[in-house]
Amino acid sequence: MTKADIVERVSEGCGITKKVSFDMVEAVFNIIKSTLEAGEEIKISGFGKFDVRQKRERKGRNPQTGKSIVIEARQILSFKPSTILKQSLNEIK
């Protein structure tokens, strides 16, 4: 599913124009992005939790050359689904 698909479904589900729907979806994504960039977590009841985690620097190996390299410390985005979402996905089978 793409952002355009989400915009269309919001438009149809709420009975609003695609322009208004696009603005709403864009605003929500911008809020999520800026919140995560600030290092805060986002909890959406019944859906899950997004948070940014710090990964430490570690040793690795270049698979092409076999040479040992250092993988720099970085931040990663983590998502943990809620119990409700997990149950819902498992009922679909």
Number of C-alpha atoms within 10 A of each C-alpha: 5 7 12 13 10 14 21 17 14 19 19 13 10 9 10 12 13 16 12 13 22 18 12 15 18 14 12 11 13 12 12 15 12 11 15 16 12 9 12 13 18 16 15 11 11 13 15 16 15 18 17 18 13 10 12 10 11 10 9 13 12 10 8 6 7 9 9 11 11 11 13 11 11 10 11 10 11 12 14 13 17 16 12 12 15 14 11 12 10 8 8 6 5
